[in-house]
Amino acid sequence: MNNLLPNQLTTQNMGQRRMAKALSKAELVEAIAAESSVNKAEIEKVLSGFTTATTKLLAAGNAVSLPGLAKFETRDRPARQVRVPGSGKVIDKPADKALKISALSALKDAVNT
């Protein structure tokens, strides 16, 4: 399989592009442990606490910023009509919240250097 650049993708070779595999939680814990002096059990507790706290804060309408990495926030989406792709039927979708995650400039700069 070829590792194609984005501007080389066509509808014929779209499936040939290799996507980076996301780390599992265990792999992330291992990577953090290798970069710090904190043991894996403590790292897992912190990650679980971060996940729980971030979820609760976002559900309450707060934004969460992880300095140097990303900002998590919710945005209100108004009620709207949407088309069901399979049937073409138009249905009413109630108002809801959309999650937005933005990479901060420090992360963007680090990735692009």
C-alpha positions, 0 to 999 in steps of 0.5 A: 500500500502506498502512503499517499499525500492528501493532494494525491487522493482520488476516489479510486485510491482513497482507501489506500491512504494510511491513517495514524492509529490512535493510542489506546488508554493503556498506551497513553498511560505508558507514554506519560509514565515514560515522560514523567516520574509518576507511576501508571496507577496514579496516571490512570486515576488522573486520566479518569478524573480528568475525563469525569470532570471535563464531561461534567463541566461541559455538560454544565455549559463550561469551557475547559482548556488544557494549557498548551493542548486544546480547548473543549467547549459546547455550542448551542445548535438551534432546532432545525430540519434535517434530511434522512439520507436513506429515505430523503425524508425531512424531519425536525431535529430539536435544539441540542449542544455540539462539542467543539475541540480546538487545538491551541497554537502551542500544539499546532506549532509543535506538530508543524515543526 
